[in-house]
Amino acid sequence: VQLVESGGGLVQPGGSLRLSCAASGLVFRLSVMNWYRQAPGKERELVASISSTGSTTTYADSVKDRFTISRDNAKNTVWLQMNSLKPEDTAVYYCNGAGIWGQGSQVAVSS
């Protein structure tokens, strides 16, 4: 059972990145999936969630209207599209679902 993330990197303020999370070994289509992030010296925070069918999404106020969570149950994959990135979005981003955590993907926003 694992979640494997990809897509992090360094981007300038105002830029975009898309994180991917591929699931294996869990009943992905029944699982609420989440993206969390943890910045240096801060607690891990919930960024976005998506229901098992994809019909419902929720976002932290800090990323609302900039980030979009989506999923494809046929591909066992969830994505986080991040637009208009700010330096304060710099963090390690984690995929989570069914009690499982991904390994984390570093996102750095800097000029």
N, C-alpha and C positions, 0 to 999 in steps of 0.2 A: 504494500500500500504506500503510494508516494505521490507527492506533488512536485513537479519540476518546473521551475520558473526560468524565464529568459526575457531579454529585451531591455535590461537596464543599461545605464551608461551616463556619459557626461553630455549635458546640453546647456546651451545659453538661455538666459532668462527670456521668456516668451516663446520658447521652442516647445516641441512635442516629443513624446516617447510613447510607445505601446508595450506594455508588459503582457506576457503570455504565461499561462499556468496549465500544464498538461497533467491530467490525473490518470492514475492507473491503480487497479486493485481496490477501488471503492465503487459503490453504486453512485456514480457521479450524478446521474439524472435525478436522483432523489435528494441530493444534498444542496442545502443553502451554501453558497460560496462567498467568501469574504476576501478583501484585500486589507491588510494592516500595514502600518509603517512605524518605524522606530528611528528617530533622529538621535544623534549623539547626546548623551546625558538626559534623554527624555524617556518617558514611558511609551510603550507600544500603544498605538491608537488605531481604532477602526476607521478606515477610510471609506469603504464602500461595501455593500452587500447586494446579492442578487438571489432571488428565490429559485427554487429548483426548476421551475418552468421558464424562468427569465421574465416573467410578467411584472415582477415588482423589484424595484431597485431603491436603495437608500444611500445617502451620502453624508459625510461629515460636512458641516457648514463651510469649513475651510477650503473644500474642493468642489463644492456644488457649482454647477454650470461650467466647470473646467474639465472635470474628469468624467469618464463614462465607463461603467462596468457592463460587460456583455458575456454571453456564453453560447456555446454550441454543444448540445448534449450528444450529438452524433459524433463529434470529435473529442469528447471528454476534455474540453478546453474552456477556460475562462480568460478574459482579457481585461486589462485596464488601460484605456486610452487616456493619456494625460496631455492636455493642451494648456497653453498660456502658463507654462511652468514658471515658478518663482523660486528664488533661493531658499525660501523656507520649506519648499517641498523636498529638499535634500534629505534623504533617509534611506534606510534599507527597507524595501517593500517585501511583504510576506503574503503568500497565498495561503488560505486556510479553508478547510471544509471537513466535516465529519470527524472533527477532533485531530485532524492531520495538518501539519505545517510544512510549507515548502522551505527550501534552504535559504531563501532570501535573495533579493536582487538589488544591487546598489544603484541608486539614482542620485546624481549630483547635478545641481543647477548652479552654474557659475559662469561669469564672463571672463 
